[in-house]
């Protein structure tokens, strides 16, 4: 591409001659970006499309400028700009950098931000060259977990640090709605308001732009647009699929099955396709971060692999948008939200089935120790439900107990309390309190 043509595109995305747009701060992510950038390694932000990765980087750029970095020393490249579409290549990356250096003439080592870098085949080669030469501070975002893990894991091993970005947590959701809950008293004081927000959070999810959109029809339109974009841009175009209908049906089926165990056999029978195709399409959906799956816990990895996995959506609003029946299953949506929060806090998550047929929603494993069992129930007002949920935790902990103490929690919309069953303490925790104040 011609240097002037490239510069015209870059001018639209950078802030060399215009003020920053107002945006919301996501402190946790922005602190993590700053901390990891201080190592001079490549910083990767990974996560589902429209989860806020670009805004987090733009806020980091603003922070750099406030600390004295010259605007001309910063280059932001949106690799999804349609004007780049016919030229996406390693050569384009080099042409972009050379056009930037020629026109902006940075006086110090530049900061280069590449947004949606997986659109460039072999992008890791260019990043490796820049890293080894030490000519730039490097940042990148991507929306395909397998591609990024494969490419940067093999070529950039030891040279990058990654950050997993998700749609808003409930605490962030409240901040976006100008509700600050810092201590338990605040929750008591604003209980009804927080509960109303939580209902909306369950129904419409936590994608930043959707949260900031007040009109309900526009919220629905945004979510449908995200769904289509993930399928068409991150799967159909990337893997050159010619059967969009099957992919769409599978996506809707999985997003409708949140908080339930689903096997590949069930998927293939439901859609009338081969085992291989159902397995591949499921993998593609997980690669985009839209679908998450949780294995059944077993000390045998082989048994984990062959058993059905529980399905969760990256966003409950996305599930409700494609299947209105999901919105009626409050318990499943609540469990999905708990999963997303556990995913922010822990790396190894499973579900459990006991020999007697009891099921526990979540098991947390840290290294070789099981540390935490979590059950989720919308309400415990029915005595039989409460007894069943408590008994599941006890039976699972009995079977799993080794040398370490396992923490037992039952999350619900009911008030918090504590139960002692078979000499074991079970914390019954109001889910709003757990989301806002508990670290585990």
Long-range contacts (C-beta under 8 A, 24 or more apart in sequence): 1-87, 1-92, 1-95, 3-95, 3-98, 3-99, 3-102, 3-103, 5-83, 6-95, 6-96, 6-99, 7-99, 7-100, 7-103, 9-81, 9-83, 9-84, 10-75, 10-76, 10-77, 10-96, 10-99, 10-100, 12-81, 13-76, 13-77, 13-78, 13-81, 14-71, 14-74, 14-75, 14-76, 15-61, 15-65, 15-71, 15-74, 16-71, 16-72, 16-104, 20-58, 20-62, 21-58, 23-55, 23-58, 23-59, 24-55, 24-175, 24-176, 24-208, 24-212, 25-59, 26-52, 26-55, 26-56, 26-59, 26-168, 26-172, 29-56, 29-163, 29-165, 30-56, 30-59, 30-60, 30-63, 32-163, 33-57, 33-60, 33-139, 33-163, 34-60, 34-63, 36-161, 36-163, 37-137, 37-139, 39-161, 40-137, 41-159, 41-160, 41-161, 42-127, 42-131, 42-138, 42-139, 42-140, 42-152, 42-156, 42-159, 42-160, 42-161, 43-138, 43-139, 43-140, 43-160, 43-161, 43-162, 43-163, 44-139, 44-140, 44-141, 44-142, 44-148, 44-152, 44-160, 44-161, 44-162, 44-163, 45-139, 45-140, 45-141, 45-142, 45-162, 45-163, 45-165, 46-141, 46-142, 46-143, 46-145, 46-148, 46-162, 46-163, 46-164, 46-165, 46-289, 47-143, 47-164, 47-165, 47-166, 47-289, 48-143, 48-166, 48-167, 48-230, 48-288, 48-289, 48-290, 48-314, 48-315, 49-143, 49-226, 49-229, 49-230, 49-233, 49-234, 49-288, 50-207, 50-208, 50-209, 50-226, 50-229, 51-165, 51-166, 51-167, 51-207, 51-208, 51-289, 51-314, 52-165, 52-167, 52-168, 52-208, 53-115, 53-141, 53-143, 53-165, 54-78, 54-115, 54-141, 55-208, 56-165, 57-113, 57-115, 57-139, 57-141, 60-139, 61-111, 61-113, 64-111, 69-108, 69-111, 70-106, 70-107, 70-108, 72-104, 72-105, 72-106, 72-107, 73-106, 73-107, 73-108, 73-109, 73-110, 73-111, 74-110, 74-111, 74-113, 75-100, 75-104, 75-110, 75-111, 75-112, 75-113, 76-113, 76-115, 77-112, 77-113, 77-114, 77-115, 78-115, 78-116, 79-114, 79-115, 79-116, 79-117, 79-119, 79-120, 80-115, 80-116, 80-119, 88-119, 88-120, 88-121, 89-120, 89-121, 90-120, 90-121, 90-122, 90-123, 90-125, 90-126, 92-120, 93-120, 93-123, 93-126, 94-126, 97-136, 109-134, 109-135, 109-136, 109-137, 110-135, 110-136, 110-137, 111-136, 111-137, 111-139, 112-136, 112-137, 112-138, 112-139, 113-139, 113-140, 114-138, 114-139, 114-140, 114-141, 115-140, 115-141, 116-141, 116-142, 116-143, 117-141, 117-142, 118-142, 118-143, 118-144, 118-147, 118-148, 118-151, 118-238, 122-151, 123-151, 124-151, 124-152, 124-154, 124-155, 124-156, 125-155, 127-152, 127-156, 128-155, 128-156, 128-159, 131-156, 131-159, 143-230, 143-234, 143-288, 143-289, 144-234, 144-238, 144-287, 144-288, 145-286, 145-287, 145-288, 145-289, 146-283, 146-287, 147-238, 147-287, 166-206, 166-314, 166-340, 166-343, 166-344, 167-205, 167-206, 167-207, 167-208, 167-314, 167-315, 168-206, 168-207, 168-208, 168-211, 169-206, 169-340, 169-341, 169-344, 169-435, 170-198, 170-201, 170-206, 170-337, 170-341, 170-432, 170-435, 170-436, 171-435, 171-436, 172-206, 173-197, 173-201, 173-206, 173-211, 176-208, 176-211, 176-212, 177-211, 181-436, 183-437, 184-433, 184-437, 187-432, 187-433, 187-436, 187-437, 194-432, 195-432, 198-432, 201-316, 201-337, 202-316, 202-330, 202-333, 202-334, 202-337, 203-316, 203-317, 203-320, 203-327, 204-317, 204-320, 205-315, 205-316, 205-317, 205-318, 205-320, 206-315, 206-317, 207-315, 207-317, 207-318, 210-317, 219-317, 220-321, 223-317, 223-318, 223-321, 224-321, 224-322, 226-318, 227-251, 227-290, 227-318, 227-321, 227-322, 230-288, 230-290, 234-287, 234-288, 235-284, 235-285, 235-287, 235-288, 239-284, 246-271, 246-273, 246-277, 246-281, 247-281, 247-284, 250-278, 250-281, 250-282, 250-285, 251-285, 251-290, 251-291, 251-322, 252-322, 252-323, 254-282, 254-285, 254-291, 254-311, 255-290, 255-291, 255-313, 255-318, 255-319, 255-322, 255-323, 255-326, 256-319, 256-322, 256-323, 256-325, 256-326, 257-311, 258-311, 258-312, 258-313, 258-316, 258-319, 258-326, 258-332, 258-333, 258-335, 258-336, 259-310, 259-311, 259-312, 259-329, 259-331, 259-332, 259-333, 259-335, 259-336, 259-339, 259-361, 260-310, 260-311, 260-332, 261-296, 261-308, 261-309, 261-310, 261-311, 261-351, 262-308, 262-309, 262-310, 262-311, 263-308, 263-309, 266-308, 289-314, 290-314, 290-318, 292-339, 292-343, 294-339, 294-349, 294-350, 294-351, 294-362, 295-350, 295-351, 296-350, 296-351, 296-352, 296-353, 297-350, 297-351, 297-352, 297-363, 297-365, 304-350, 310-351, 312-336, 312-339, 312-340, 314-340, 330-378, 331-376, 331-377, 331-378, 334-376, 334-378, 334-411, 334-413, 334-431, 335-361, 335-376, 337-431, 337-435, 338-362, 338-374, 338-376, 338-411, 338-431, 338-434, 341-434, 341-435, 342-374, 345-439, 345-440, 346-372, 352-396, 352-400, 354-392, 354-395, 354-396, 354-399, 355-399, 356-395, 358-388, 358-391, 358-392, 358-395, 358-396, 359-392, 360-392, 360-393, 360-396, 363-396, 363-400, 364-440, 369-402, 369-404, 370-400, 370-402, 370-404, 370-406, 371-404, 371-406, 371-407, 372-406, 372-407, 372-409, 372-440, 373-397, 373-400, 373-406, 373-407, 373-408, 373-409, 374-409, 374-410, 374-411, 375-409, 375-410, 375-411, 376-410, 376-411, 376-412, 376-431, 377-410, 377-411, 377-412, 378-412, 378-413, 379-412, 379-413, 379-414, 380-410, 380-412, 380-414, 380-428, 381-414, 390-419, 390-421, 390-426, 391-421, 393-421, 393-426, 394-421, 394-422, 394-424, 394-426, 397-424, 398-422, 407-440, 409-434
